[in-house]
Amino acid sequence: AWWLLALLLGACGGGGGDPMQARCNGQVDRDPEVRRLRMLAAGSPYLLAENQKELTFAVRQARLKCLQDQGLAPPGGVEPVKPVEGEF
């Protein structure tokens, strides 16, 4: 029966994965701006919808910074356009 558990964990992504991706996911979760936006929207679908573009931008920026810090993304480049508050 233990082999069934191992098989299920492997199928769910619990059996390995990219350590760099896991590290960057952790760094994104600890990013102050990402945390602020998630806390702002916690428990409120309206506030989540209002801040979704800003949250997506903050997550993308934190992930890019992590990749740059690891030498996996080139530094610099074209700065992405930050969404305007209240833009739909």
N, C-alpha and C positions, 0 to 999 in steps of 0.2 A: 504494500500500500504506500510505502514511502516514495517509491518511484513515480506513483501517480501524482503525489504532491510536487515532486521535482518537475515533472512534466507540465503541470498546471502553472507553476511559478515561471518556468521558461516561456510558456505561451503568453503570460501576462507581462512579460518584460522584466520580471524579477530575476532572471538568470543572466546577468551580465549587463551589457550595454556599454556605451561610450563613457569612460570616466571624465573626459573633458566636458562632455555635454552635462553630466551630472554636476560637475564643479560649477559650470556657468549657470545652471539652473539654480543652484544654491546661492550664487552671488547675485543673481537677479532677484531672488526672494528676499535677500538682505539689503537690497538697494533702498536708500532712504526715500527717494521719490516714488518708487514702486510701492513701498509699504504705506506711504502717506495716502496715495490714491486708492489703494485697496481698503485701507481703514475708513476712508471717507465714504466709500460705496458699500461698506459692509452692512448687510441686512436691508438694503434699499434698492430694489430693482430700478427705480427712477434715477437715483444717483449713479448707479452703475452704468446705466445707459447714457447719462449726461457726461460721464467722464471716460467712456470707453476709448475714444480716440486718443485722449491724453495718456491713458494707462497703456495702450498699445505702443505708443511712441516711447514712453518711459521704459517699458520692457525691452523694446528693440534697442534702445540706446545702452541700457545696462548689459545686454547680451553682446553687443558690439564691443563695448569697453572690455568685457571679460576676454573676448577673443583676441583683441589687440594686446591686452596684457600678457596673454599666453603666446603671442607672436604668430597667431593663426589668421589674423586679418591685417591688412596693410593700414598703417596709421594715416590719418588725413583723409583726403577724398572730398567729395561734395557733401556739404552738410545737408541732412534731410530737412524738409520743411516741417516745422512744428505746427500741429493743428491749432487753429485760432479758437479760443474759448467760445462756446456757443455755436460753433460752425456745424452745419448738418450736411 
